[in-house]
Amino acid sequence: MKILFIVNIAKESACRCAERAEEILTREGAICRHCAASAFGGPFAEQAEQLLQDCDLAITIGGDGTLLHAAAQAARCEKPVLGINVGRLGFLATVEEGELEQLSRLVRGEYVLDRRMMLSARIEGSTVYRSDALNDVVVSKGARTNTIRFEIYCDGTLVNSYRGDGVIVATPTGSTAYSLSAGGPILDARIGGILVTPICPHSLNTPPMVFSADRSLRIVTSEQEEGGAYLSTDGRDYIALGQKDEILIGLSDKNLSLVSFFEADQFRAIDKKLKGR
């Protein structure tokens, strides 16, 4: 088995963890290679993708951000990912830093693949942008204090209009992330749904909405000031929207397989990491 370690080199503990994980997996007969997490989206992105093509699966070592940083390229290469958490929460991670002996199960094939849907987001108008997201697509106001107006269309029909700080369009995987903090529900990761959660809406009647995964969503902001609203996907990028830009969001043709050692790992993580916070 060939394994690629994607390590958040900004965390000293992640580098130490990678060394211990490699010892365990090499002992079991795996071949390990390394790539710095900063290579994704940076000048070494092409090299990182080549390394992914040549592996059986990838292991990210850091926090959820490290896994999300690698998700789009891993999905494009159709490689499963296992997360090792050395961060604060690590909700998407399968293994904690103190559970590294579990990794020996990889080589023995004692794991399941949890297939997660992804979203495709693109901007139509004066700005050219397209990206896939495992967690969420966020449209938010810039560095300003006043709210801005959003209109949300589903398959061409206006379904909501409000003023607020922004809107989160999340996958079931991302329902436990920013959307949950904004008051959205938790969705079973196996549900094919798209969750739309307003951010601080200036209204008493703007509940989160769940759409079928085969719907096409369009978000329009009436903000007239250039750069008054921004788009980000999985916390990456930060694209300033032009006056005539519209955001189109739908189901991506890519998906990401997360390596799990237990069925319903999402609910184990909820019980272990979210309850009591």
N, C-alpha and C positions, 0 to 999 in steps of 0.2 A: 504493500500500500504506500502510495506517495502522498505526503501531507505537506501543505504549505502553511507556515505560520505567518500570520499578519499581525505584527506586534506594534502597539502604540509606544514608540520609543521615547515619548515624552514622560512616560511613567517608568521610573526605575524598577518598581515592583513587577511591571510587566516583562521587563527584560530578564529578571531573575526567574520569574514564572516560566518563561519560554525555555530557559535552560533545563529546568526540572522536568517540564513536559516532554522535551525532546529526549531526555534520558529514559523516561518511562516508555515512550513509543519506540525508540530505537531498540530497547531491550526486547520489545515484542516483535521486532523485525520490520518496522516501518522505516521508510526513507523520508527524511525531513529536510525542507528547505525554508528559508526565511525571507521575509519582505517587510520593510518598514511601512507602517500604516500611512505615513505621510506621502508614500509613493502614489496612493490612489488620488487621482485628480490633479496630481502635480506633474513635474517633468518626467517622472519615471513610470507614469501610468501605463505606457505601452509595454514596458518590461514586466510590470506587475501582471498585466493580462496574459502575457506569454507564460509566466510562471503558473497562473491559474489553469491555463489550458493543459499544462503538463502534470497536473496533480489529480488525485482522486477526490480529495476534499480539502477544505481550508479550515484552519482554526484561527479565530481572532482572539487576541489577548489584550484586554483593556477593559473598557466599559461598553455600554450599548452604543455609544457614538462610534467606537472602533468597528463594531459589527455593521452598523448602518453605513459607515464610510465605504465598506467593501461590498455591500449587498448588491448594488446595481451591476458591478462587474462580475461578481460571482454568479448572479442570475443569468447574465448574458453568456457566460461560459458554461452554464448548466452544471455548476459545481455546488455540492451541499456545503453548509457552513456550520461549525460548532463554535459557540462563544465560551471563552473562559473569562470570568469576571474578576478583575482586580480593582474595579471602580467602586462607586458608592452604592448603586442599586443593581445594575446589571440584570434588568428584567428579562432580556432576551437571551441571556447566557444559560447554557446547560450545566456548566461546571463552575463551582467556586474555587478560589485559589487553594483552599484546604482540601479539595476533593480530587486532586490530580490523578490519583490511582485509578479513578474511573476511566481514564483515557485508554487503559489497556483493553477495554471492551470494544473500542473502535476496530482494532486489528482482528479481533475475534468475530467481528460482524454482529455484535450484540447491541444493536441500536436500531431505531426507527427513523424514518425521514418524515418530518412534518412539513407538508407543502403549504406555503403561504402565498396568497395573492399579492400582487403589487399594482400600484396605480401608475398610469401614464399621464403626465402633465405637459402641456405645451402652451405657448403664448402666441396668439394671433394678433397681428397689428404691426406696429413699428419695431417691436422687439422680437428677436429670433431666439427661441429657447425651447428645449425639450429635454425631459428627464423622467426617469422612473423612480418610484418611492415605495419602500417597504412599509414605512410607518405612516407618513402623512405629507400632504401638500398644504402649506400655510400661506395665506394672503393676509398681510397685516399693514397697518399704517407705518409711516416712517417715524423719524424723530420729531414728533409733534404731540401736542396735548389734546387737540380736538379730535373728535371721532370722524369717520368717513362713512359714506353710504355704499352698501353692497347690494347687488341683485343676484339671485341664484336661479338659474334656469335648469330644468331637467327635460331632456329630449325636446328642447325648444320652448317649453312652457314655463312661465315665471311661477316659482313656488314659494319664494320668500324675498323680502326686501326689508332692510333694516340699517340703522346706523350703529356703529360699534368700532372696536379696535381691530377687527379682522374676522377671519373665518378659517377653521381647520377642516380639511377634508382628509379623513383617515381611513385606513384599512382596519379590519378586525384586529390585526397585530398591533396597529398604532392606537387602538382604542384605549389601551392602558397607559398611554404616554401623555402628550400635551393635551389631547382631547379630554382625557379623564380629569386633568387639572382644571379644565375650563367647564366642567360640569357634564361632560358626555358620558354615556353608558359604556359598560364593558361588554364587548361582543365576543362570542366564541370564535376563535381563530379559524375554525372550519366553515364558518358562515361566509357565503359569497355576498358581502354587502359593502356599501360605501357609506361611511358615517360623516355627516356634516354638522359641525359644532360651532356656533357663533362664539366669538371672543368678546366678552364684556358688552353684550348688546344693550343699547339704550332703549329697552322695551321690556314689557312684562309678558310678551307673547311671542317669543322666538326660541322654542325648544329645539334641541338637537333632532336631526332627522336621519333615518336610515333608508338608503336607496338600494335597489337591486344592483348587483355588480355589472349587469349588462346595460345599465343606464349611462347616458352621456350628460355630464354636468358642464355648465358654463357659468363663470363668475365674471360679473362686470362691476367695476367700481366707477362711481360718478365723480371721483376725485379729479379735479382739473389741473392741479399743480403737478408738474413733472417730478417724478420721484416721491409723490405723496403716498404711494402704496408699493409694497414689495412682495415678491414671491420667493419662497424657499421650499426645497424638497428634502425631507429627512434631515433638516438642519444644515444642509449644504447650500452653497451659493447664497445669494441675497440679491435678487434681480430687481432693479428699479423698473416699475411699470410706466409706460408712456400713457398719454392721455387717451389714446384710442385702443389700447391693448385689452384683449379679453383672454381669460384663462380657460382652457378646455381640459377637462379631467375625465378619465374613464379607466376601464380595466386595461392593464398592460398585457401584452402577449408574453411577457416574461413572468416567472414566479421563482421564489427562492425556497429551497429545501433546507430546513433547519434540522440538525442532528439532535435527536433526543434519546435518552436512555429509558424514558418512561412514557406511557401513553398520557395524553392530556397534561403535558408539561406546563402548558399555559396556566392551568388552574392550580397546579402545585406551586408555581411562582407567585400567583396571587395570594395564596394562603401563607406562603413563606416570607414574601417580600413586601406585600402591600398592606396586609391586615395589621392594624395597630399603629400605622404610620400617622 
